Amino acid sequence: MARPGDLTRVVELPGPWTHRHVAANGARFHVAESEPGQVAADAPLVLLLHGFPQFWWSWRHQLPALAGAGYHAVAMDLRGYGGSDKTRDGYDPFTLAGDVVGVVKALGRRQAVLVGQGWGGYVAWAAAVLHPREVSALAVVSAPHPTVVQHAFRRGLHGEALRHVLTMQLPFLPERQLADPHGGRVAAHLTSWAAPGSGFPDAEAVTTYQSAISLWPASHCALEYHRWLVRSRLRNDGRAFARRLAEPVRQPVLALSGELDPAVPREAMRRSQRYVAGPMTERTLPGVGHFAPEEDPEALTAALLDWLAGLPDLRGR
């Protein structure tokens, strides 16, 4: 198990943000947020949700940019990742969505704009449907609607994603490989899903993500997201989730795709439109793979800020 000193050294990385832990939904979650006094007390809350195999640090470029534009920017570690609790269970989307809205309330707010990349986007979609009062708007990056993901899985996911998800179903071995600091599994995954020539991941990113996922049992917890996706298909909780996610998303949605994403084709993002009743904006980021917040942080940030500026006034919520 990870020791407290390890969590502080590996997870609470310095920068123009502050670190703290909040209690929500029966667990404790680590967040990095805009420095106190940097934004107004009623600044709209923008809660950033990372993907696999990352943690809050994947939003390091967007945190100060959002704060500079007047938003209360917070990046949380999802359950099982980084400095958040690594519980035995709770990796189903019902619980994960409850984690997110619980953090919103623990931060003293009634609503937040959710921004999620990869698995963080999957959780954000779920939260928008399951807890619509707490989610004022939704931005997803390389994350189709969960129903699109399920349909794609039944038909055979895009090749790279299918291999990834199926490999993670094996017991014990995948998490041991991820946690091995000398195994190269994290570097290989980040490199293969990024656009060639993007410069991501660099040595700092590989070292940082490897160090965090090596804090046992973080690698096991991270894979429980993938395993629920497959195992739930024939279970009652999976069928219940599918029924709930058939309800349309009524909040404004921004759907961002990487032009060169090898795992999530742009068509999958477009098909998400049929599950959105509110206004949906689609944009493709040229020359970008799966990890847009880090591959081209300027383009991702510009697209996000432009969309946020067009939303109804969110102050004080």
C-alpha positions in Angstrom: 0.0 0.0 0.0 1.1 3.6 -0.7 2.5 5.5 2.3 1.4 9.0 3.0 4.8 10.4 2.3 4.8 8.7 -1.1 1.4 10.2 -2.0 2.6 13.7 -1.1 5.8 13.4 -3.1 4.3 11.7 -6.2 0.8 13.3 -6.3 0.9 16.7 -4.7 3.2 18.3 -7.4 3.9 22.0 -7.1 2.5 24.7 -9.3 0.0 27.6 -9.4 -2.6 25.6 -7.5 -3.2 24.3 -4.0 -3.8 20.7 -2.9 -6.4 19.5 -0.5 -8.6 16.4 0.3 -12.3 16.4 0.5 -14.8 13.8 1.8 -17.5 12.7 -0.6 -19.7 9.7 -1.2 -18.1 7.6 1.5 -14.5 8.2 0.4 -11.7 10.8 0.5 -10.6 12.6 -2.7 -7.6 14.6 -3.6 -8.1 17.8 -5.6 -5.8 20.4 -7.0 -7.5 23.8 -7.4 -7.0 27.4 -8.3 -5.1 29.2 -5.5 -7.3 31.0 -3.0 -7.9 34.7 -3.9 -7.0 34.0 -7.6 -10.7 34.0 -8.6 -13.9 35.5 -7.3 -15.9 33.6 -4.6 -18.8 33.2 -7.0 -16.6 32.1 -10.0 -18.2 29.2 -11.9 -16.8 25.9 -10.9 -15.1 23.9 -13.6 -14.3 20.3 -12.4 -11.7 18.5 -14.5 -11.7 14.7 -14.7 -8.6 12.8 -16.0 -8.3 9.7 -18.1 -6.3 6.5 -17.9 -3.5 6.0 -16.8 -3.2 9.5 -15.5 -4.3 11.6 -12.5 -5.2 15.2 -11.9 -1.8 16.4 -13.3 -3.0 15.8 -16.8 -4.8 19.1 -16.5 -1.8 21.1 -15.3 -1.9 23.4 -18.4 -5.6 24.1 -18.1 -5.8 24.8 -14.4 -4.0 28.2 -14.5 -5.6 29.1 -17.8 -9.1 28.6 -16.5 -8.3 30.5 -13.3 -6.9 33.3 -15.4 -10.2 33.5 -17.3 -12.2 33.8 -14.1 -13.2 30.2 -13.4 -12.8 28.3 -10.2 -10.8 25.4 -11.7 -10.4 22.1 -9.8 -8.9 18.9 -11.0 -9.7 15.8 -9.0 -8.2 12.4 -8.7 -10.9 9.9 -9.5 -11.5 7.0 -7.1 -8.5 4.7 -7.1 -6.1 7.1 -8.7 -3.5 9.5 -7.4 -4.1 10.8 -3.9 -7.8 9.7 -3.7 -8.9 6.6 -1.8 -8.2 3.3 -3.3 -11.3 1.3 -2.2 -12.0 -2.3 -2.7 -15.1 -1.6 -4.9 -17.0 1.4 -6.2 -15.7 1.4 -9.8 -19.1 1.3 -11.4 -20.4 4.5 -13.1 -23.2 4.9 -10.5 -20.7 5.2 -7.7 -18.2 7.2 -9.8 -20.8 9.7 -10.8 -21.8 10.0 -7.2 -18.1 10.7 -6.3 -18.0 13.6 -8.8 -21.2 15.3 -7.6 -20.1 14.6 -4.0 -16.9 16.5 -4.6 -18.9 19.4 -6.2 -20.9 19.7 -3.0 -17.8 19.2 -0.8 -16.4 22.2 -2.5 -19.4 24.2 -1.4 -21.1 24.5 -4.7 -24.5 23.4 -6.1 -23.4 22.9 -9.7 -20.3 22.5 -11.8 -19.2 22.4 -15.5 -17.7 18.9 -15.9 -14.7 18.5 -18.3 -13.6 14.9 -18.8 -11.0 13.2 -21.0 -11.1 9.5 -21.8 -12.5 7.6 -18.7 -13.0 11.0 -17.1 -15.4 11.8 -19.9 -17.2 8.5 -19.5 -17.8 9.4 -15.8 -18.8 12.9 -16.8 -21.5 11.7 -19.2 -22.9 9.4 -16.5 -22.9 12.3 -13.9 -24.8 14.5 -16.4 -27.6 12.0 -16.7 -27.7 10.6 -13.2 -27.3 13.9 -11.4 -28.5 16.6 -13.8 -29.1 19.2 -11.1 -25.4 19.2 -10.2 -24.0 19.3 -13.7 -24.7 22.6 -15.5 -22.7 21.8 -18.7 -20.5 19.0 -20.0 -17.3 19.0 -22.1 -15.8 15.6 -23.1 -12.5 14.9 -24.8 -12.0 11.6 -26.7 -15.0 10.2 -24.8 -18.1 9.1 -26.7 -21.4 8.7 -24.8 -21.4 5.5 -22.8 -24.2 4.0 -24.9 -22.1 4.6 -28.0 -19.2 2.8 -26.3 -21.5 -0.2 -25.4 -22.9 -0.4 -28.9 -19.3 -0.2 -30.3 -18.2 -3.0 -28.0 -21.0 -5.3 -29.2 -20.0 -4.6 -32.8 -16.3 -4.8 -32.0 -14.6 -1.6 -30.8 -12.1 0.3 -32.9 -9.2 -2.1 -33.0 -6.8 -0.4 -30.7 -9.4 0.2 -28.0 -10.8 -3.3 -28.3 -7.3 -4.8 -27.7 -6.8 -2.5 -24.8 -10.1 -3.3 -23.0 -9.8 -7.1 -23.6 -6.2 -7.2 -22.4 -7.2 -5.5 -19.1 -9.7 -8.3 -18.4 -6.9 -10.7 -17.5 -6.5 -11.3 -13.7 -3.5 -10.0 -11.9 -1.0 -9.6 -14.8 -2.1 -6.3 -16.3 -2.0 -4.4 -13.0 1.4 -5.9 -12.1 2.7 -4.8 -15.5 1.3 -1.3 -15.1 2.8 -1.0 -11.6 6.3 -2.2 -12.7 8.4 1.0 -12.9 10.8 -0.9 -15.3 8.2 -2.6 -17.5 7.4 0.2 -19.9 3.7 -0.5 -20.1 2.7 3.1 -19.2 5.1 4.7 -21.7 4.0 2.3 -24.4 0.3 3.1 -23.9 0.8 6.8 -23.8 3.0 6.7 -26.9 0.7 4.4 -28.9 -2.4 6.5 -28.3 -0.8 9.9 -28.9 -0.4 11.4 -32.3 3.0 10.8 -33.9 5.2 13.8 -33.6 3.1 15.5 -30.9 6.0 15.4 -28.5 3.8 13.6 -25.9 4.7 11.8 -23.8 8.0 13.3 -22.8 10.3 11.9 -20.2 8.7 13.9 -17.4 5.2 12.8 -18.3 6.2 9.1 -18.4 8.0 9.3 -15.1 5.2 11.2 -13.4 2.4 8.9 -14.5 4.5 5.8 -13.9 5.2 6.9 -10.3 1.6 7.5 -9.6 0.2 4.3 -11.1 2.9 2.4 -9.2 1.4 3.4 -5.8 -0.2 0.1 -5.1 -3.1 -0.6 -5.5 -3.6 2.2 -8.0 -3.0 0.1 -11.0 -5.6 -2.5 -9.9 -8.2 0.2 -9.1 -7.6 1.8 -12.5 -8.3 -1.5 -14.3 -11.5 -2.0 -12.4 -13.1 0.7 -14.6 -12.3 -1.4 -17.7 -13.4 -4.6 -16.0 -16.8 -3.2 -15.0 -17.4 -2.2 -18.6 -17.2 -5.8 -19.8 -18.5 -7.8 -16.8 -21.6 -5.6 -16.3 -23.0 -6.3 -19.8 -24.9 -9.4 -18.5 -25.5 -8.1 -15.0 -28.4 -6.2 -13.4 -26.3 -3.1 -12.7 -25.1 -3.0 -16.3 -28.7 -3.2 -17.6 -29.8 -0.6 -15.1 -27.1 1.8 -16.2 -28.0 1.3 -19.9 -31.6 2.1 -19.1 -30.7 5.3 -17.3 -28.2 6.4 -19.9 -31.0 6.1 -22.5 -32.3 9.4 -21.0 -31.1 12.3 -23.1 -28.4 14.7 -21.9 -30.2 18.1 -21.6 -27.2 20.2 -20.6 -25.0 22.0 -23.2 -22.2 19.6 -24.5 -18.8 20.3 -26.0 -17.4 17.1 -27.7 -13.8 17.4 -28.7 -12.0 14.8 -30.8 -8.4 14.3 -31.7 -7.9 14.1 -35.5 -5.4 11.3 -35.1 -6.8 9.5 -32.1 -6.2 5.8 -32.8 -8.7 4.6 -30.2 -11.7 6.9 -30.5 -12.7 7.7 -34.1 -14.4 11.0 -34.7 -17.5 9.1 -35.9 -18.0 7.7 -32.4 -18.1 11.3 -31.0 -20.6 12.3 -33.7 -22.9 9.4 -32.8 -23.1 10.8 -29.3 -25.3 13.5 -30.7 -28.4 11.2 -30.7 -28.2 11.0 -26.9 -28.1 14.8 -26.4 -31.2 16.9 -26.3 -29.4 20.1 -25.4 -27.1 22.1 -27.6 -24.0 20.1 -28.7 -20.9 21.6 -30.2 -18.4 19.3 -31.9 -14.8 20.1 -32.7 -11.9 18.2 -34.1 -8.4 19.2 -33.0 -6.0 18.7 -35.9 -2.8 16.8 -35.4 -3.9 15.5 -32.0 -4.3 12.0 -30.7 -6.1 10.7 -27.6 -4.5 13.0 -25.0 -5.4 16.4 -26.2 -5.0 18.3 -22.9 -1.3 17.5 -23.0 -0.6 16.9 -26.7 -1.9 20.4 -27.7 -2.8 22.2 -24.5 -3.1 25.6 -26.2 -5.7 24.3 -28.8 -7.6 22.4 -26.2 -7.7 25.3 -23.8 -8.7 27.8 -26.5 -11.6 25.5 -27.6 -12.7 25.0 -24.0 -12.6 28.7 -23.1 -14.5 29.7 -26.2 -17.3 27.3 -25.4 -17.4 28.3 -21.8 -17.7 31.9 -22.7 -20.9 31.1 -24.6 -22.7 29.4 -21.8 -25.4 31.1 -19.7 -24.2 32.9 -16.6 -23.1 30.2 -14.1 -21.9 32.4 -11.2 -22.8 31.5 -7.7 -24.1 28.1 -8.5 
